């Protein structure tokens, strides 16, 4: 394998992942737009390989309460997809779907949690579907799981899962734009190292 760790990726590797992510996040925005029946755009994503602490700093505060949807990838690509809702994005989508606004995730009931999990799953599936068509790989996705927790706690999950391979995270940073407002989100695509090499080989990067 050419790459042994995430941090072995060079600028060409990152540029390729950024191009794919741009199309994937665009598909995710289109799916969200259809669900909410309103225009949703998304900024051009950045793809960064960051340490745990750097990822937390980019996304917010260690003790900030967020919601997250987690999906396992298998088949030709193994790994995790993690989508993180901050409060502003959660309020925007649930306000449109359910006519509710919240000061904190702690105010949400089971139906609200279920709606957020489904929205997170739709965003992840839209991204992965675009990704599989571009890269021409088969990816199976697990049933989603979701949680409300502190940002620092949620980001320990991928570190615990793949810490034996790398202590870095692949953070895809973009913002949804709804009603002229930029809304923070966090998407982490975390293929294992073998899968990352396979993706780049399929794209002719050797």
C-alpha positions in Angstrom: 0.0 0.0 0.0 1.3 3.5 -0.9 -0.4 5.1 2.1 0.2 3.8 5.6 -1.6 6.6 7.5 -4.0 9.5 6.6 -1.2 12.0 7.1 0.7 10.3 4.2 -1.8 11.8 1.7 -0.1 14.4 -0.5 -1.7 17.5 -2.1 -2.8 15.6 -5.2 -4.6 13.0 -3.0 -6.3 15.8 -1.0 -7.3 17.7 -4.2 -9.0 14.5 -5.6 -10.9 13.9 -2.3 -11.9 17.6 -2.4 -13.3 17.3 -5.9 -15.3 14.1 -5.0 -16.5 15.8 -1.8 -17.7 18.8 -3.7 -20.0 16.6 -5.8 -21.0 14.5 -2.8 -21.9 17.5 -0.6 -23.8 19.0 -3.6 -25.9 15.9 -3.8 -26.5 16.0 -0.1 -27.7 19.6 -0.4 -30.1 18.7 -3.2 -31.6 15.9 -1.1 -32.0 18.2 1.8 -33.6 20.8 -0.4 -36.2 18.2 -1.7 -36.9 17.1 1.9 -37.5 20.6 3.2 -39.0 21.9 -0.1 -36.9 25.0 -0.1 -33.6 26.0 -1.7 -30.6 24.7 0.1 -27.1 25.4 -1.2 -23.7 24.4 0.1 -20.3 26.0 0.1 -17.3 24.4 -1.6 -15.9 21.9 0.9 -12.5 21.8 2.3 -10.9 18.4 3.1 -8.4 18.4 5.9 -6.5 15.7 7.7 -6.5 16.8 11.3 -5.7 15.5 14.8 -8.5 15.0 17.3 -7.8 18.3 19.0 -7.5 20.2 15.7 -10.9 18.7 14.6 -12.6 19.8 17.8 -11.1 23.3 17.5 -12.4 23.6 13.8 -15.8 22.4 14.7 -16.5 24.2 18.0 -15.9 23.6 21.7 -15.0 20.3 23.4 -18.1 20.5 25.7 -20.5 21.8 23.1 -23.6 19.7 22.8 -24.3 18.3 19.3 -26.3 15.6 17.6 -24.6 13.0 15.4 -25.6 10.3 13.0 -23.2 7.4 12.5 -23.2 4.9 9.6 -20.8 2.0 9.0 -19.4 1.4 5.5 -18.6 -2.0 4.2 -17.9 -4.0 0.9 -15.2 -2.3 -1.2 -14.8 0.5 1.3 -14.8 -0.1 5.0 -15.0 2.6 7.6 -17.3 5.2 9.1 -19.4 8.1 8.0 -20.3 10.6 10.7 -22.5 13.6 10.3 -22.7 16.2 13.1 -25.5 18.7 13.6 -24.8 21.9 15.5 -27.7 23.7 17.1 -28.3 26.2 14.3 -28.6 23.6 11.6 -30.8 21.3 13.7 -33.1 24.3 14.4 -33.3 25.2 10.7 -34.3 21.7 9.5 -36.6 20.9 12.4 -38.2 24.3 12.2 -39.1 23.7 8.6 -40.2 20.0 9.1 -41.9 20.3 12.5 -42.3 24.0 13.3 -40.1 23.8 16.4 -37.1 25.7 17.7 -34.9 24.8 20.6 -32.5 26.5 22.9 -30.7 23.2 23.4 -30.7 19.6 22.1 -31.8 18.6 25.7 -35.3 20.1 24.9 -35.9 17.6 22.1 -38.2 14.6 22.4 -37.9 11.2 20.8 -39.7 12.2 17.6 -37.3 15.1 17.2 -34.3 12.8 17.6 -35.7 10.4 15.1 -36.2 13.2 12.6 -32.6 14.3 13.0 -31.3 10.8 12.6 -33.3 10.4 9.4 -32.0 13.7 8.0 -28.4 12.8 8.9 -28.9 9.4 7.2 -30.3 11.1 4.0 -27.3 13.4 3.9 -24.8 10.6 4.3 -26.6 8.3 1.8 -26.7 11.1 -0.8 -23.0 11.8 -0.3 -22.1 8.1 -0.5 -24.3 7.4 -3.6 -22.5 10.2 -5.5 -19.2 9.0 -4.2 -19.8 5.4 -5.4 -20.9 6.6 -8.9 -17.8 8.7 -9.3 -15.2 6.3 -7.9 -17.1 3.2 -9.2 -16.9 1.3 -6.0 -19.6 -0.7 -4.1 -20.3 0.6 -0.6 -22.9 -0.9 1.7 -24.2 1.2 4.5 -25.4 0.0 7.9 -28.6 1.1 9.7 -27.8 4.6 11.1 -27.3 5.2 14.8 -27.6 8.6 16.5 -26.7 10.3 19.7 -26.8 13.6 21.5 -23.4 14.2 23.3 -20.6 16.6 23.7 -18.6 17.2 20.6 -15.4 16.0 22.2 -17.1 12.7 23.2 -18.5 12.1 19.8 -15.2 12.5 18.0 -13.6 9.9 20.3 -15.7 7.2 18.4 -13.6 7.2 15.2 -10.4 7.6 17.1 -11.3 4.5 19.2 -12.3 2.6 16.0 -9.2 3.3 13.9 -6.6 4.5 16.4 -4.6 1.4 15.7 -4.1 2.7 12.1 -4.0 6.5 12.5 -4.8 9.2 15.1 -5.9 11.6 12.3 -9.4 12.4 11.0 -10.6 13.3 7.5 -12.8 16.3 8.1 -15.0 17.6 5.2 -15.9 21.2 6.1 -18.7 22.9 4.3 -21.7 25.1 5.2 -25.3 24.7 4.2 -26.9 28.0 3.1 -30.7 28.4 3.8 -32.6 31.7 3.6 -29.3 33.5 3.2 -27.9 32.0 6.5 -24.8 29.9 6.6 -25.3 26.9 8.8 -22.4 24.9 10.3 -22.2 21.2 9.9 -19.6 18.5 10.2 -19.0 15.5 7.9 -16.3 13.0 8.5 -15.6 10.3 6.0 -13.3 7.8 7.6 -12.3 4.9 5.3 -9.8 2.5 6.8 -6.3 2.8 5.3 -6.7 -0.2 2.9 -9.9 1.3 1.6 -8.3 4.7 1.2 -5.6 3.2 -1.0 -8.2 1.4 -3.0 -10.2 4.6 -3.6 -7.2 6.5 -4.9 -6.1 3.5 -7.1 -9.6 3.4 -8.6 -9.1 7.1 -9.4 -5.7 6.5 -11.1 -3.7 8.0 -8.3 -0.8 5.7 -7.5 
